[in-house]
C-alpha cells in the first residue's frame, strides 16, 4: 500500500417520477412480487452493497443484474426497476438533472455532495455501509524507502488546490488519513468484511 486517496460511497437511488419517495417506502414494498432492484454486474461493488442491505435490513427484492450502471439507471428512470445502487460520483449527474432521487447513502455520514440524503444508519439500518475507495499500491517487494517517498508525493499532490478542485468536481471525498499504515489496515479490514459477505451470500464475480 502507498496511499488511500478518495472515497466513493454507494447510494440507493430511485426514479424521481416513481412511487417511492423514501427508503422506508421502498423497503416497505420489498415483499411485493417481482419488485426489482438493479445492480451493475454480479460480483460488483453494487452487488456487495445490495447484499449488505439485504442482510442488515432483513428485506429482499428481485435482484436484476445489468452490464453496467448506465443500463441500470435507464431502467430505474423508466420505471421498469424500482431502485439501484450506484456511487455518488456515478449517479450525481442524474440526481442533479432530476431523473434519479437518492433515498439513502451507505456511509457513516452524509455526503457533502448530497447533504439532504440521510445515511442508512439514520434510517434504522446499521452495518450496511458500502464505501468504495481509490488508492495507490506498488509491487509487494518494493522497498519501504520508495513507498515512503511515493506516499509523501501523494500527500503533496492531494494538498494542492488543483487536486482538491478536481476531486470536488468528480464528487470524490478526500481520505482524511493517507498514511501507508492506515491504508494497509483499510485493505485488510475490507478484505475480511467483504470476503465473509461474499461467502455468506454466495457472491461470485462474472
C-alpha positions in Angstrom: 0.0 0.0 0.0 1.2 3.5 -0.9 -1.8 5.7 0.0 -5.6 5.8 0.0 -6.8 8.8 -1.9 -10.6 9.2 -2.2 -13.9 7.6 -1.1 -16.9 6.9 -3.3 -19.8 5.9 -1.1 -22.7 3.9 -2.5 -26.2 5.3 -2.6 -29.7 3.8 -3.2 -31.4 5.7 -6.0 -35.0 5.6 -7.3 -36.8 7.3 -10.1 -37.9 10.9 -9.4 -41.2 10.0 -11.1 -41.6 6.7 -9.4 -43.8 5.8 -6.4 -41.1 5.6 -3.8 -40.0 8.8 -2.2 -38.2 7.5 0.8 -36.1 4.4 1.8 -38.9 3.3 4.2 -41.4 3.3 1.3 -39.0 1.2 -0.8 -38.2 -1.3 1.9 -41.8 -1.5 3.0 -42.7 -2.7 -0.5 -39.8 -5.2 -0.7 -42.2 -8.2 -0.4 -44.1 -7.1 -3.4 -43.8 -9.8 -6.0 -41.2 -9.0 -8.7 -40.2 -5.7 -7.2 -36.8 -5.3 -8.9 -33.6 -3.9 -7.6 -30.7 -3.2 -10.0 -27.0 -3.9 -9.7 -24.3 -3.3 -12.2 -23.0 -6.8 -12.6 -22.8 -9.9 -10.4 -19.8 -9.6 -8.1 -19.5 -5.8 -8.5 -19.4 -3.3 -5.7 -23.1 -2.6 -6.2 -23.8 -6.4 -5.6 -21.9 -6.3 -2.4 -23.7 -3.1 -1.3 -27.0 -4.8 -2.1 -26.1 -7.9 -0.1 -25.2 -5.8 2.9 -28.5 -4.0 2.7 -30.5 -7.3 2.5 -28.6 -8.8 5.4 -28.9 -5.7 7.7 -32.4 -4.6 6.8 -33.9 -8.1 6.5 -35.5 -7.3 3.2 -35.4 -8.9 -0.2 -36.1 -7.8 -3.8 -35.9 -9.4 -7.2 -32.3 -8.8 -7.9 -31.6 -7.8 -11.5 -28.0 -7.6 -12.8 -27.1 -5.4 -15.8 -23.9 -4.9 -17.8 -23.2 -1.6 -16.1 -24.7 1.2 -14.0 -25.7 3.2 -17.1 -28.1 0.5 -18.3 -29.4 0.0 -14.7 -30.1 3.7 -14.3 -32.0 3.9 -17.6 -34.3 1.1 -16.4 -34.8 2.8 -13.0 -35.6 6.1 -14.6 -38.1 4.4 -17.0 -39.8 2.8 -14.0 -39.1 -0.8 -15.0 -36.9 -1.3 -12.0 -37.7 0.1 -8.6 -34.2 1.1 -7.3 -30.5 0.7 -7.8 -27.2 1.1 -6.1 -24.5 3.4 -7.6 -21.7 5.6 -6.3 -22.2 9.3 -5.5 -19.9 10.2 -8.5 -21.7 7.8 -10.8 -25.3 9.0 -10.0 -24.8 12.6 -9.1 -25.4 14.0 -12.6 -28.7 12.2 -13.0 -29.7 13.3 -9.5 -29.0 16.9 -10.3 -30.9 16.5 -13.6 -34.0 15.5 -11.6 -34.1 11.9 -13.1 -32.9 10.0 -10.0 -33.6 10.5 -6.3 -31.1 9.4 -3.7 -33.0 7.9 -0.7 -30.0 6.7 1.3 -26.3 6.8 1.4 -24.4 3.7 2.6 -21.8 5.6 4.6 -21.2 6.6 8.2 -22.1 10.2 7.5 -23.8 12.2 4.8 -22.1 13.2 1.6 -21.1 16.8 1.1 -22.4 16.4 -2.4 -25.8 15.1 -1.2 -26.3 16.8 2.2 -30.0 16.1 2.2 -29.7 12.4 1.7 -29.7 10.6 5.1 -27.4 7.6 5.8 -28.8 4.1 6.2 -28.0 4.2 9.9 -30.0 7.4 10.3 -32.9 5.4 8.9 -32.5 2.5 11.2 -30.3 0.2 9.1 -26.9 -0.3 10.7 -24.0 -2.3 9.4 -24.7 -1.8 5.7 -22.1 0.8 4.9 -20.6 0.3 1.4 -17.8 2.8 0.6 -15.6 2.4 -2.4 -12.0 3.7 -2.1 -9.4 4.7 -4.7 -5.8 4.2 -3.7 -2.3 3.5 -5.0 -0.3 0.4 -4.4 3.1 -0.9 -5.6 4.5 -4.4 -6.2 4.8 -6.4 -2.9 8.7 -6.3 -2.7 9.0 -2.5 -3.3 11.5 -1.2 -0.7 9.9 0.8 2.2 12.0 3.8 1.4 10.5 4.1 -2.0 7.0 3.6 -0.7 7.6 6.4 1.8 8.8 8.7 -0.9 5.7 7.9 -3.1 3.4 8.4 -0.1 5.0 11.8 0.6 4.5 12.8 -3.1 0.8 11.7 -2.9 0.3 13.9 0.1 1.8 16.9 -1.6 -0.3 16.3 -4.6 -3.5 16.0 -2.6 -2.8 19.2 -0.7 -2.6 21.2 -3.9 -5.6 23.4 -4.8 -5.8 21.9 -8.3 -6.1 18.4 -6.9 -8.7 19.4 -4.4 -10.7 21.2 -7.0 -10.6 18.2 -9.4 -11.7 15.8 -6.7 -14.6 18.1 -5.9 -15.6 18.3 -9.5 -15.6 14.5 -9.7 -17.6 14.2 -6.4 -14.8 12.3 -4.7 -14.5 12.6 -0.9 -10.8 13.0 0.1 -9.4 10.5 2.6 -8.5 12.1 5.9 -5.7 9.7 6.8 -3.4 9.0 3.8 -0.6 7.2 5.7 0.7 3.9 4.5 -0.2 2.0 7.7 -3.7 3.4 7.7 -4.2 2.2 4.1 -2.9 -1.3 4.9 -5.4 -1.6 7.7 -8.2 -0.5 5.5 -7.3 -3.1 2.9 -7.1 -5.9 5.5 -10.4 -4.9 7.1 -12.2 -4.6 3.8 -10.9 -8.0 2.6 -12.1 -9.6 5.8 -15.5 -7.9 5.8 -16.4 -8.4 2.2 -14.8 -11.8 2.0 -17.2 -13.1 4.6 -20.2 -11.4 2.9 -19.2 -13.0 -0.4 -19.1 -16.4 1.2 -22.3 -15.9 3.2 -24.3 -14.5 0.2 -22.6 -16.8 -2.3 -21.4 -13.8 -4.4 -19.3 -14.7 -7.4 -17.7 -12.4 -10.0 -18.8 -12.6 -13.6 
